[in-house]
Amino acid sequence: MDISFYSRFHAPLESAYLEEVLASGLETDGLFMKRLLDCADSLYPGCRFLFTPSCTLALETALACLRLHPGDEVLLPSFNFPSAANAVLRHGGRPVLCDITPDTQNISVRDASNRLTSRTRAVIAMHYAGVSAPLGGLKKLADEAGIALIEDAAQCVDAYYEDQPLGTVGDMGCVSFHHTKNAVCGEGGLMITKNHGHWQYARQYRLHGTNRAGYLDGEAARYTWNLPGSCTALSEPQAALLLAQLQCLSLITRSRLHVTEQYWKQLAPLEERGIAMRMRIPAYARPNGHIFYLRFQDPALLNSLIPALAAHGIDCKTHYVPLHASPMGEKLGYHKEDLPESLACYQTLLRLPVHTALTDEDIARTTEAILRFV
Ligand SMILES: *Cc1c(COP(=O)(O)O)cnc(C)c1O
């Protein structure tokens, strides 16, 4: 494939920072973590942060703060990566899968509110493609039901709901720096919160359930085991890499948005001819060019298009098997037909290559190959 689906951004200062970190003692939450926290302060003003080895572990850390009881329920969309559902299970809760709306592929507020019960403790919004879920409606739902709103903002660094960065609207938000995301450090994640109590709990969870962070900040004479914790701190070499990446974030976002805007313009004929819908961006959402997708009318056409594009050296991908239709979803008692919009999305969605190394010629070659095939 000469037009690859992913290609990570190379930040100019990566090597210099790595050399600097290798000369250090590699202490957890060392010099680069301090610099990373300053950088996070400017991206997410007024919030508290915990950098973690993955978004998955950030979600587990966030779910720990809810202190679920067995049988407590957490609402989340079925068209999703398994991390949030795993985090609910790991902390003793029951994931309650909700359907999506076909315009944005994000959780349907109406379907989520129909699934509220006296056991519901939280709703987890996932912002697909870096396009904000309907946070206004979800926040209202959460406030009225007295439950927490958590954002799975894995795909969302530098994406916004109105003027607020995704991950900062809910009680807690989690971002990913996995190699497939916009800014990368091999594996990495971030938990964001404005809630002091959650931050205090999460900060101990992240360091083995101890108050070691407070002790190092001079808040206690010694540290001890206070709660059921884990080890979810990001290492210094990864912090160094991530700092170099985040310092280039506006460049990365601009470059990716250029790609998605070209796709949008050049693929208009698919919509005019009723063949496929281009991804929709609601007025409240300011995306980051994480994904560009199409939804085809005819799943058979999509299935024959993928190998045809591959034959031209262009790597395009479908996306999630909805959680409710997976073998694990079946074990949780779901049937394929239960959430029809999620199933339809799985059958008809195609993602095109988006990364900072794509040229205008690559983009034109991709859209021409698609238009010629259909
Ligand atoms: C990538 C992704 C995750 C997992 O992130 P990691 O950093 O790999 O743990 C979770 N949820 C969603 C929606 C994702 O896209």
The ligand as an ORCA input file, in Angstrom:
! r2SCAN-3c Opt
* xyz 0 1
  C      -8.195      4.390     20.895
  C      -9.414      4.301     21.711
  C      -9.393      3.783     23.015
  C      -8.176      3.126     23.595
  O      -7.108      3.974     23.767
  P      -5.724      3.361     24.309
  O      -4.887      4.560     24.564
  O      -5.184      2.492     23.205
  O      -6.019      2.590     25.523
  C     -10.556      3.818     23.765
  N     -11.689      4.325     23.279
  C     -11.760      4.818     22.019
  C     -13.038      5.391     21.539
  C     -10.632      4.815     21.198
  O     -10.718      5.303     19.953
*
